[in-house]
């Protein structure tokens, strides 16, 4: 019984989402389209989000970030000022 009620509520929510989906064009000739439901969901999920704050439970622990980086070319070496200019590729 409880499972049936949850399933019905989920179906009603999904139906409301599907019915409410409308596509609107952004700008005059940009050719880009945005789904209003997805825009509202993004705004809801990112409300109060601060980019400068690291989202962790324990501030004393460090965060490991891995970057896949490849030096494609060395463009310039300035020995006097110790500056190395490179062209790199990275994967996200």
GUKEGU-471157 format. One record per residue: residue number from 1; residue in three letters; x, y, z of N, C-alpha, C in turn. Coordinates in steps of 0.001 Angstrom, whole numbers, plus 524288, in hexadecimal, padded with zeros to 5 digits. Example, Ala and Ser with C-alpha at 12.3 -4.5 7.8 and 13.67 -1.06 7.14 Angstrom:
BEGIN
node resi=1	resn=ALA	n_u=83386	n_v=7E9C6	n_w=81E78	ca_u=8300C	ca_v=7EE6C	ca_w=81E78	c_u=83390	c_v=7F31C	c_w=81E78
node resi=2	resn=SER	n_u=83232	n_v=7F736	n_w=81BA8	ca_u=83566	ca_v=7FBDC	ca_w=81BE4	c_u=83264	c_v=8001E	c_w=81EBE
This chain:
BEGIN
node resi=1	resn=UNK	n_u=80341	n_v=7FB55	n_w=80000	ca_u=80000	ca_v=80000	ca_w=80000	c_u=8036C	c_v=804E9	c_w=80000
node resi=2	resn=UNK	n_u=8073E	n_v=80501	n_w=80376	ca_u=80AA0	ca_v=80993	ca_w=803D1	c_u=80DDB	c_v=80A2B	c_w=7FED5
node resi=3	resn=UNK	n_u=80FBD	n_v=805E6	n_w=7FCBB	ca_u=812B6	ca_v=805F5	ca_w=7F7E0	c_u=80F65	c_v=80801	c_w=7F360
node resi=4	resn=UNK	n_u=80A7F	n_v=80680	n_w=7F34C	ca_u=806E5	ca_v=80843	ca_w=7EF39	c_u=80603	c_v=80E28	c_w=7EF87
node resi=5	resn=UNK	n_u=80581	n_v=81033	n_w=7F442	ca_u=804A9	ca_v=815D1	ca_w=7F4F5	c_u=80976	c_v=818E5	c_w=7F33B
node resi=6	resn=UNK	n_u=80E1B	n_v=816E6	n_w=7F483	ca_u=812E2	ca_v=8198E	ca_w=7F2DC	c_u=8136F	c_v=81978	c_w=7ECEF
node resi=7	resn=UNK	n_u=8122A	n_v=8150E	n_w=7EA8A	ca_u=81274	ca_v=8148C	ca_w=7E4E0	c_u=80EAE	c_v=81859	c_w=7E23E
node resi=8	resn=UNK	n_u=809EB	n_v=818DD	n_w=7E461	ca_u=8060A	ca_v=81C77	ca_w=7E23A	c_u=807F1	c_v=8221A	c_w=7E2B0
node resi=9	resn=UNK	n_u=80A20	n_v=82378	n_w=7E738	ca_u=80C1A	ca_v=828CA	ca_w=7E7FC	c_u=81091	c_v=829F0	c_w=7E438
node resi=10	resn=UNK	n_u=813FF	n_v=82623	n_w=7E370	ca_u=81851	ca_v=826D5	ca_w=7DFC8	c_u=81651	c_v=8279D	c_w=7DA3C
node resi=11	resn=UNK	n_u=81273	n_v=8248C	n_w=7D8AB	ca_u=81039	ca_v=82514	ca_w=7D366	c_u=80DB0	c_v=82A69	c_w=7D2A2
node resi=12	resn=UNK	n_u=80AFA	n_v=82C52	n_w=7D6A3	ca_u=80874	ca_v=83177	ca_w=7D646	c_u=80C95	c_v=835B9	c_w=7D5BC
node resi=13	resn=UNK	n_u=810D5	n_v=83545	n_w=7D8C9	ca_u=81509	ca_v=83929	ca_w=7D867	c_u=8178D	c_v=8390D	c_w=7D304
node resi=14	resn=UNK	n_u=81889	n_v=8346B	n_w=7D104	ca_u=81AE9	ca_v=833F2	ca_w=7CBD8	c_u=81745	c_v=8360C	c_w=7C7A3
node resi=15	resn=UNK	n_u=81232	n_v=834F9	n_w=7C819	ca_u=80E71	ca_v=836EF	ca_w=7C448	c_u=80E69	c_v=83CE5	c_w=7C45C
node resi=16	resn=UNK	n_u=80E7C	n_v=83F30	n_w=7C907	ca_u=80E97	ca_v=844E2	ca_w=7C971	c_u=8137C	c_v=8472B	c_w=7C709
node resi=17	resn=UNK	n_u=817CF	n_v=8447A	n_w=7C7A0	ca_u=81CB0	ca_v=8464A	ca_w=7C54D	c_u=81C79	c_v=845FC	c_w=7BF62
node resi=18	resn=UNK	n_u=81A64	n_v=841B6	n_w=7BD54	ca_u=81A1A	ca_v=84105	ca_w=7B7AA	c_u=8164B	c_v=844E0	c_w=7B543
node resi=19	resn=UNK	n_u=811CB	n_v=845B3	n_w=7B7C9	ca_u=80DE3	ca_v=8494F	ca_w=7B5B0	c_u=80FDF	c_v=84EE4	c_w=7B5E3
node resi=20	resn=UNK	n_u=812E5	n_v=85035	n_w=7BA01	ca_u=814B5	ca_v=8558E	ca_w=7BAC0	c_u=8196B	c_v=856D8	c_w=7B756
node resi=21	resn=UNK	n_u=81BAD	n_v=852FB	n_w=7B4B0	ca_u=8203D	ca_v=853F5	ca_w=7B167	c_u=81EC1	c_v=85774	c_w=7ACDA
node resi=22	resn=UNK	n_u=82140	n_v=85BDF	n_w=7AC7B	ca_u=82062	ca_v=85F55	ca_w=7A80D	c_u=825B0	c_v=8612C	c_w=7A625
node resi=23	resn=UNK	n_u=8262A	n_v=861C9	n_w=7A125	ca_u=82B1D	ca_v=8635F	ca_w=79EDA	c_u=82AA0	c_v=868FD	c_w=79D1B
node resi=24	resn=UNK	n_u=82E62	n_v=86C2C	n_w=79EBF	ca_u=82E50	ca_v=8719E	ca_w=79D13	c_u=8338A	c_v=872EA	c_w=79A9B
node resi=25	resn=UNK	n_u=83379	n_v=87665	n_w=796F7	ca_u=83835	ca_v=877E0	ca_w=79431	c_u=83ACC	c_v=87C60	c_w=79712
node resi=26	resn=UNK	n_u=83FF0	n_v=87BFF	n_w=797A6	ca_u=842E8	ca_v=88024	ca_w=79A27	c_u=84536	c_v=883AE	c_w=795FE
node resi=27	resn=UNK	n_u=84432	n_v=888AB	n_w=7965A	ca_u=8464B	ca_v=88C5A	ca_w=7928D	c_u=84362	c_v=88C23	c_w=78D68
node resi=28	resn=UNK	n_u=8452C	n_v=88F46	n_w=789B3	ca_u=84294	ca_v=88F83	ca_w=784A7	c_u=84491	c_v=88B5E	c_w=780E8
node resi=29	resn=UNK	n_u=8499B	n_v=88B53	n_w=77FD9	ca_u=84BBB	ca_v=887CC	ca_w=77BED	c_u=84FFB	c_v=88442	c_w=77E20
node resi=30	resn=UNK	n_u=84FC5	n_v=8832A	n_w=7832F	ca_u=853EA	ca_v=87FFD	ca_w=78570	c_u=8534F	c_v=87A46	c_w=78415
node resi=31	resn=UNK	n_u=84E86	n_v=87873	n_w=78350	ca_u=84DB1	ca_v=872FF	ca_w=78213	c_u=84DFE	c_v=86F78	c_w=786D4
node resi=32	resn=UNK	n_u=84EC6	n_v=871A8	n_w=78B6D	ca_u=84F04	ca_v=86E86	ca_w=79032	c_u=8499C	c_v=86E3B	c_w=792A6
node resi=33	resn=UNK	n_u=84846	n_v=869BC	n_w=794B9	ca_u=84344	ca_v=868FD	ca_w=79748	c_u=84431	c_v=86758	c_w=79CED
node resi=34	resn=UNK	n_u=84086	n_v=868C4	n_w=7A053	ca_u=840F7	ca_v=86749	ca_w=7A5D0	c_u=83BC8	c_v=86514	c_w=7A7A2
node resi=35	resn=UNK	n_u=83BF7	n_v=860C3	n_w=7AA5E	ca_u=83756	ca_v=85E64	ca_w=7AC91	c_u=83641	c_v=8612E	c_w=7B1B7
node resi=36	resn=UNK	n_u=8319F	n_v=8636E	n_w=7B240	ca_u=83052	ca_v=8668D	ca_w=7B6D9	c_u=83096	c_v=8634D	c_w=7BBD4
node resi=37	resn=UNK	n_u=82F08	n_v=85E60	n_w=7BB95	ca_u=82F32	ca_v=85B0B	ca_w=7C030	c_u=834CF	c_v=85A1A	c_w=7C1E7
node resi=38	resn=UNK	n_u=83848	n_v=8592E	n_w=7BE38	ca_u=83DC3	ca_v=85855	ca_w=7BF96	c_u=84046	c_v=85D46	c_w=7C1B7
node resi=39	resn=UNK	n_u=83EBE	n_v=861BC	n_w=7BFA9	ca_u=840D0	ca_v=866B5	ca_w=7C19D	c_u=83F19	c_v=86781	c_w=7C73F
node resi=40	resn=UNK	n_u=83A14	n_v=86678	n_w=7C851	ca_u=83820	ca_v=86710	ca_w=7CDAF	c_u=83AB8	c_v=8632B	c_w=7D15E
node resi=41	resn=UNK	n_u=83B9D	n_v=85E58	n_w=7CF8F	ca_u=83E38	ca_v=85A70	ca_w=7D2CC	c_u=843C8	c_v=85C24	c_w=7D406
node resi=42	resn=UNK	n_u=84688	n_v=85E2C	n_w=7D02D	ca_u=84BDD	ca_v=8600A	ca_w=7D100	c_u=84BF0	c_v=86487	c_w=7D4EB
node resi=43	resn=UNK	n_u=84854	n_v=86825	n_w=7D46E	ca_u=84816	ca_v=86C88	ca_w=7D817	c_u=846D5	c_v=86AA5	c_w=7DD9A
node resi=44	resn=UNK	n_u=84357	n_v=866BC	n_w=7DE0C	ca_u=841EB	ca_v=864A1	ca_w=7E32A	c_u=84691	c_v=861E4	c_w=7E5B9
node resi=45	resn=UNK	n_u=8495F	n_v=85EB9	n_w=7E2AB	ca_u=84DBE	ca_v=85BC5	ca_w=7E4D4	c_u=8526B	c_v=85F33	c_w=7E623
node resi=46	resn=UNK	n_u=85332	n_v=86377	n_w=7E34A	ca_u=857BD	ca_v=866C6	ca_w=7E440	c_u=85683	c_v=86B82	c_w=7E7A2
node resi=47	resn=UNK	n_u=851D3	n_v=86BC9	n_w=7E9D4	ca_u=85075	ca_v=87026	ca_w=7ED49	c_u=853D2	c_v=86FDA	c_w=7F236
node resi=48	resn=UNK	n_u=85679	n_v=87401	n_w=7F377	ca_u=859C9	ca_v=8742F	ca_w=7F813	c_u=85F1E	c_v=871AE	c_w=7F758
node resi=49	resn=UNK	n_u=8606C	n_v=87029	n_w=7F295	ca_u=86579	ca_v=86DB0	ca_w=7F180	c_u=869B2	c_v=871D9	c_w=7F153
node resi=50	resn=UNK	n_u=86DE7	n_v=870DF	n_w=7F41C	ca_u=87246	ca_v=8748A	ca_w=7F43F	c_u=87709	c_v=871E3	c_w=7F1E3
node resi=51	resn=UNK	n_u=87924	n_v=8741E	n_w=7EDB2	ca_u=87D97	ca_v=871C3	ca_w=7EB02	c_u=8828B	c_v=871E7	c_w=7EE45
node resi=52	resn=UNK	n_u=8830B	n_v=875A9	n_w=7F1AC	ca_u=887CD	ca_v=8763D	ca_w=7F4B7	c_u=88819	c_v=872AE	c_w=7F973
node resi=53	resn=UNK	n_u=883FF	n_v=86FC1	n_w=7FA8F	ca_u=883E7	ca_v=86C5E	ca_w=7FF26	c_u=8849F	c_v=866B8	c_w=7FD71
node resi=54	resn=UNK	n_u=88837	n_v=8640D	n_w=7FFEE	ca_u=8893D	ca_v=85E8E	ca_w=7FEA9	c_u=88537	c_v=85B22	c_w=80170
node resi=55	resn=UNK	n_u=88221	n_v=8581E	n_w=7FE8D	ca_u=87DE7	ca_v=85507	ca_w=800EE	c_u=87FE5	c_v=85001	c_w=80380
node resi=56	resn=UNK	n_u=881B6	n_v=85074	n_w=80858	ca_u=883A3	ca_v=84BE8	ca_w=80B39	c_u=88138	c_v=84BD0	c_w=810A6
node resi=57	resn=UNK	n_u=8815F	n_v=8473C	n_w=8131A	ca_u=87F63	ca_v=846C7	ca_w=81874	c_u=88392	c_v=84858	c_w=81C6C
node resi=58	resn=UNK	n_u=8886E	n_v=846ED	n_w=81B55	ca_u=88CB5	ca_v=8480A	ca_w=81EF3	c_u=89099	c_v=84BB0	c_w=81C46
node resi=59	resn=UNK	n_u=890EA	n_v=8508C	n_w=81E0D	ca_u=89443	ca_v=85480	ca_w=81BA7	c_u=89A08	c_v=8535B	c_w=81C7A
node resi=60	resn=UNK	n_u=89B54	n_v=84FF5	n_w=82046	ca_u=8A0CA	ca_v=84ED8	ca_w=82174	c_u=8A333	c_v=84AFC	c_w=81DA2
node resi=61	resn=UNK	n_u=8A005	n_v=84822	n_w=81ABF	ca_u=8A21A	ca_v=84463	ca_w=816FB	c_u=8A2DA	c_v=84701	c_w=811B1
node resi=62	resn=UNK	n_u=8A70D	n_v=8457A	n_w=80F27	ca_u=8A827	ca_v=847B9	ca_w=80A04	c_u=8A4E3	c_v=84508	c_w=805D4
node resi=63	resn=UNK	n_u=8A451	n_v=847AB	n_w=8016D	ca_u=8A173	ca_v=8458C	ca_w=7FCFC	c_u=8A553	c_v=84463	c_w=7F8A6
node resi=64	resn=UNK	n_u=8A51F	n_v=83FA2	n_w=7F6A2	ca_u=8A892	ca_v=83E15	ca_w=7F260	c_u=8A5D5	c_v=83F18	c_w=7ED36
node resi=65	resn=UNK	n_u=8A876	n_v=84200	n_w=7E9CD	ca_u=8A65C	ca_v=84333	ca_w=7E4A4	c_u=8AA1B	c_v=840F8	c_w=7E09B
node resi=66	resn=UNK	n_u=8A80D	n_v=83DCE	n_w=7DD0E	ca_u=8AB48	ca_v=83B77	ca_w=7D8FA	c_u=8AA35	c_v=83E35	c_w=7D3CF
node resi=67	resn=UNK	n_u=8AE63	n_v=83FA8	n_w=7D117	ca_u=8ADF0	ca_v=8423D	ca_w=7CC06	c_u=8B135	c_v=83F2B	c_w=7C81D
node resi=68	resn=UNK	n_u=8AED5	n_v=83DBD	n_w=7C3C6	ca_u=8B19F	ca_v=83AFE	ca_w=7BFA0	c_u=8B3BB	c_v=83F21	c_w=7BBE6
node resi=69	resn=UNK	n_u=8B8CD	n_v=8401E	n_w=7BC2F	ca_u=8BB40	ca_v=84462	ca_w=7B955	c_u=8BFBD	c_v=84248	c_w=7B607
node resi=70	resn=UNK	n_u=8C02F	n_v=84436	n_w=7B137	ca_u=8C46C	ca_v=8429F	ca_w=7ADC2	c_u=8C6CA	c_v=84784	c_w=7AB49
node resi=71	resn=UNK	n_u=8CBEB	n_v=8481A	n_w=7ABCD	ca_u=8CE9C	ca_v=84C7E	ca_w=7A953	c_u=8CF1D	c_v=84B3A	c_w=7A38B
node resi=72	resn=UNK	n_u=8CC8E	n_v=84E5F	n_w=7A057	ca_u=8CC8C	ca_v=84D85	ca_w=79AB1	c_u=8D147	c_v=8501F	c_w=79825
node resi=73	resn=UNK	n_u=8D29D	n_v=854D4	n_w=79A02	ca_u=8D709	ca_v=8579C	ca_w=797B2	c_u=8D92D	c_v=85B94	c_w=79B93
node resi=74	resn=UNK	n_u=8DE41	n_v=85C6D	n_w=79B50	ca_u=8E0BE	ca_v=860A3	ca_w=79E43	c_u=8E14D	c_v=86534	c_w=79A84
node resi=75	resn=UNK	n_u=8DE92	n_v=8696D	n_w=79BAD	ca_u=8DE6C	ca_v=86DE1	ca_w=7981E	c_u=8E2EE	c_v=871A9	c_w=798F4
node resi=76	resn=UNK	n_u=8E468	n_v=8728A	n_w=79DE3	ca_u=8E874	ca_v=8766A	ca_w=79EF1	c_u=8EB06	c_v=87531	c_w=7A42D
node resi=77	resn=UNK	n_u=8F019	n_v=87640	n_w=7A484	ca_u=8F2F4	ca_v=875B3	ca_w=7A96C	c_u=8F5CB	c_v=87AD3	c_w=7AA68
node resi=78	resn=UNK	n_u=8F461	n_v=87D70	n_w=7AEA1	ca_u=8F6FE	ca_v=88245	ca_w=7B037	c_u=8FA49	c_v=880F4	c_w=7B505
node resi=79	resn=UNK	n_u=8FF60	n_v=87FEF	n_w=7B427	ca_u=902CA	ca_v=87E32	ca_w=7B862	c_u=903BE	c_v=88279	c_w=7BC68
node resi=80	resn=UNK	n_u=90411	n_v=88747	n_w=7BAA7	ca_u=9052E	ca_v=88B96	ca_w=7BE3A	c_u=900D0	c_v=88C36	c_w=7C241
node resi=81	resn=UNK	n_u=8FBF0	n_v=88C38	n_w=7C06F	ca_u=8F779	ca_v=88CE0	ca_w=7C3F6	c_u=8F534	c_v=887A9	c_w=7C5D1
node resi=82	resn=UNK	n_u=8F778	n_v=8835B	n_w=7C41F	ca_u=8F5C7	ca_v=87E17	ca_w=7C581	c_u=8EFFD	c_v=87D3F	c_w=7C44B
node resi=83	resn=UNK	n_u=8EEA1	n_v=87E4D	n_w=7BF57	ca_u=8E944	ca_v=87DA2	ca_w=7BD81	c_u=8E94A	c_v=879AA	c_w=7B915
node resi=84	resn=UNK	n_u=8E5FA	n_v=875C6	n_w=7B98D	ca_u=8E565	ca_v=871BC	ca_w=7B593	c_u=8DFD9	c_v=8721C	c_w=7B36C
node resi=85	resn=UNK	n_u=8DF5D	n_v=87321	n_w=7AE55	ca_u=8DA42	ca_v=87381	ca_w=7ABD2	c_u=8D946	c_v=86E6E	c_w=7A8E0
node resi=86	resn=UNK	n_u=8D4E0	n_v=86BE5	n_w=7AA1E	ca_u=8D3B3	ca_v=866D5	ca_w=7A7BD	c_u=8CE41	c_v=866CE	c_w=7A561
node resi=87	resn=UNK	n_u=8CD6C	n_v=862EE	n_w=7A20E	ca_u=8C84D	ca_v=861D7	ca_w=79FD1	c_u=8C6CB	c_v=85C7F	c_w=7A1E9
node resi=88	resn=UNK	n_u=8C284	n_v=85C3C	n_w=7A4F6	ca_u=8C114	ca_v=85752	ca_w=7A789	c_u=8BBA9	c_v=8558B	c_w=7A5DF
node resi=89	resn=UNK	n_u=8BAD6	n_v=85082	n_w=7A648	ca_u=8B5AE	ca_v=84E29	ca_w=7A588	c_u=8B40F	c_v=84BC3	c_w=7AAB7
node resi=90	resn=UNK	n_u=8AF07	n_v=84C2F	n_w=7ABE6	ca_u=8AD18	ca_v=8498A	ca_w=7B093	c_u=8A7B4	c_v=84749	c_w=7AF77
node resi=91	resn=UNK	n_u=8A694	n_v=8430C	n_w=7B231	ca_u=8A177	ca_v=8408B	ca_w=7B1C8	c_u=89E6E	c_v=84194	c_w=7B6C0
node resi=92	resn=UNK	n_u=89971	n_v=8429C	n_w=7B621	ca_u=8962D	ca_v=843A2	ca_w=7BAB4	c_u=89419	c_v=83EA1	c_w=7BCF1
